[in-house]
Amino acid sequence: MIRLSGLTRRFQVGEQPVVGLDGLELEVAAGDYLAVMGPSGSGKSTLLNILGLLDAPDGGEYWLNGEATAALSEARRAELRSRWIGFVFQSYHLIPRLSVLENIELPMLLAGIEAKPRRQRSLQLAERLGLAERLGHRPGELSGGQRQRVAIARAVAMQPQLLLADEPTGNLDSHAGEEVFALLEALNAEGLTLIVVTHDARHAARARRQLRLCDGRRVHEAQREPA
């Protein structure tokens, strides 16, 4: 599903050049579960932004489902994001003035999906993620764990093939964090490709593959033996 070859990304911070990624090679098969770890500045977020087509590399190539993405137009990148990719962030990024149901519906609304199937899909997701009693609530009326469940529902509303999660439990207590990872892993078990950036070694150890970055390079990769 994903293939990176010689991927490079550099930034200029004042007069100081900063290497985000340095010739990264990586393959991720459909349905895989990969945890990405590394110290601050190691390239984790840069990698996730490129995988999510929110940023483009300076060099090398990124193939998504066989399509080279580095030179794509922004319109095509937006189309692929909508069709293939879901995002879950540490800070949720929910719309405060919208209800739980409206937040879940939002990507389908923007994609032009008609009201009836949009509402049906949103209600199904809310039921599955334990949000059926919170549909009319706004994000500010929810706990952190509930807000992250809304964010997950929104992320998968368009039925993507790839889910990118950037520190999804960073603002949660341990119990809510376990619930969030259980939900993500249940989606992965159904075939959704899951890539998670996390600082928590316990959560990373749950993934089938663990990738450690340093200075934009892969310094270690491990694979969990199947149970």
N, C-alpha and C positions, 0 to 999 in steps of 0.2 A: 504493500500500500504506500509506504514512504521509503524513499531512497535519497540519501544525501551523499554527495561526492565533492570532496575538497571544499566544503562550505566555509566561507570567510565573511566576517562582518567586522568592520572597524569604525570607530567613532572618534571625533575630535572634541575633547573637553578643554576649552581654552586653547592653549598651545600644546597640550599634551595628547598625543595619540593613544587611544585605548583599544585594545583588541577584545572584541566581543566573542568571536568564534575564529578559530585558527585551523583551517583545513579539516573540518570535522567530517568524518565518514560514519554513516549510520543507516541501518535498514530496520524497518518496523513492518512486520506482516499484519495483514488484516486480522483483527481479533486479539492482537497482542496486548500485554499489560506491562508498561514500562514506567519505572520510577526514576526520576532524574534528581541527583543530589550534587552538592558542591558548595564551597564557601561563597560568601557575597562577592560578586564580580566575576564569578567563574564562567558565566555565559548561559546560565539556566534560563533566565527570562528572555534573553536574546534568542535562544533556540526556540522557545515556545512562541515568540512573536513571529518568527519566520515560518514555523510549522503552521501557524494559524493564518498565514498570509497577511499579517498586519505590518510586516516589514519585509524587505527583500535583501538578499545577501549582496556583498560587493564582489564576490567571486565564488566559483563552484556552481553546483546545480542542486536543485530540490525538485524531485519528481513526486507528484501526488497522484496515485492511481494511474501511473504511466504518463502523466502530462508534465512537461517541464514548465516550471512556474516562474523562474527568475525574471523573464522578460515579458511577463503577461501585462496586459493593460489593467488599470485599476478596476474597470468595469468587470473584466473577466475574473479578477481576484475576488471581487465582492460576490460574484455569482457562485464561485467555488466555495467561499466561506459559508454562504447561505445554504448551499446544497449538501456539503460534506462535513462541516466542522461545527462543533459546539464548544463553548467556553465556560469555565467556572473559575471565578476569581476569589481571592482571599477576602476582598471587601464587598462581595456580592454584586455591586453595581445594579441594584434594583432601582426602579423609578419610584421615588417616595410618594408621589401623588396618586399612583395607580394601586388598585387592589391586588391581592394575590392572584386572582383569576386574570386580571388585565395584564399583569406582568408576565404570566405564563403565555398568554395569547400573543404578546407583542411581536415576536419574530414571525409568527404566522400571519399576523395583520400586515406587517411590512412586506411579506412575500406575496400578498394578494390572495391568500386563501379565504374562501367564503366563510361567512359567519357561522353557519351550522356545523360544518366539519371542524372549524377552528375551536368552537366552544366544546364540542364533543371530545376532541383530543385533549383539551386543557382540563376538562373534568376528569377524564381517565387518569391523567398524570397526577392531578391533585389527590385523587383517591389513593393511587398507588403509593405516593410519597407521604401519606398521612396528613394531608393539608385540607381535606374535605370540610373540616369545621372552621377553616380560616379563610375561606374564599373571599369574603368581603372585607377582610382586614387589610390595612396598609402595612408596608414594611416596618415602620416605626412601632407598630403594635405587636411585633413578633419577637421571639427569642432569636439569638444568633443561629442556632441550629435550624430553626424553622425558616429563617431567611435564606440559609444556604440550600435548604431543600427546594425552596421556590426557585433559586438560581439554577439548580440542577434540572428542575422541571422545564424551565425556560430554555436551558441549553440543549435539551433533547427534544424539544417540541417539534422541530423540523426533521426529526429522525435522522440525525447525522450518522456518518460512519466513524468519525473520529471525535473523541472528546478530550480536550486539553484542560487540565485543572492546575492552576497556579496557587500553591499553598492553600488548598481548599479548607483546611482545618486550622489555619493560622490564628483566627480570631475566636476559636471555639474551645470550650472546656473538653476534657478527655472523653466524657460520655457522649457529647454531641459529635465530637470528632469521629468516634467509633461508628456512630450511626451514619455519618456522611460517607465514610469509607465503605461501609457495608452496602450502601445504595450504589455507589460508584462500581463496586465489584459485582453487584447483581446485574448492572447494565452491561458490564464487560462479559459476564458469563453468557449473556444473550447474543454476543457477537460484536459489541461495540468496541472499537480499538480505544484503549485508554492510556494516556500519557499524563503522569502526575509529577509536578515539581514539588518536592517536600524537603524540609529540613529534619524531619523526624525519622530516625533510622528504623524505628519499629514499624511505621507505616510503609517505608520503602521496602522492608523485608517481606511484605505481603505480596509485592508485585512479582510476576514471573521473571522479569529482568530488572536489574538495578544498574544504572549508568551514573558514574561519577565524573564530573567535569572539573577542570582546574585551568584557569587562564585560557578558556575557550577550546581546550583540547580534552579528548577522552583519556582519562588516566586509569580508569578501572571499569570493568563490566563484570557482573555476576549474574547467574541464573539460578532461580530457585528450582530445586528438584520437585517434580510433581508428587502430590501426596499419594 
